[in-house]
């Protein structure tokens, strides 16, 4: 699962999606994740997790992120069910109840919920 998070991060840093990260891409991404304000960091996280680039996160995209984060943290998936956590995140973030999370919903929801933000946006 750590490999999934690595792919998310690589894809996010590879701004022109050419399969390589040049120095400018690295510096822009590094700056956003280490120096940006909260909104910029949450936008960056959303763009990283939106694998199909449709402007929304669905339950499967959230579940993949959660699997990767649990793996990254060394958490036990038996006591931290990624599917259940994805459903809880979806319930908390999907304020329009359309089965997907927009960038605005993601940013607004994580801005209000520190615990979820700490888990889903490690760039805090």
HELIX and SHEET records of a PDB file:
HELIX    1   1 UNK A    2  UNK A   13  1                                  12    
HELIX    2   2 UNK A   23  UNK A   35  1                                  13    
HELIX    3   3 UNK A   38  UNK A   49  1                                  12    
HELIX    4   4 UNK A   59  UNK A   73  1                                  15    
HELIX    5   5 UNK A   82  UNK A   93  1                                  12    
HELIX    6   6 UNK A  103  UNK A  112  1                                  10    
HELIX    7   7 UNK A  114  UNK A  120  1                                   7    
SHEET    1   A 2 UNK A  56  UNK A  57  0                                        
SHEET    2   A 2 UNK A 101  UNK A 102 -1                                        
END                                                                             
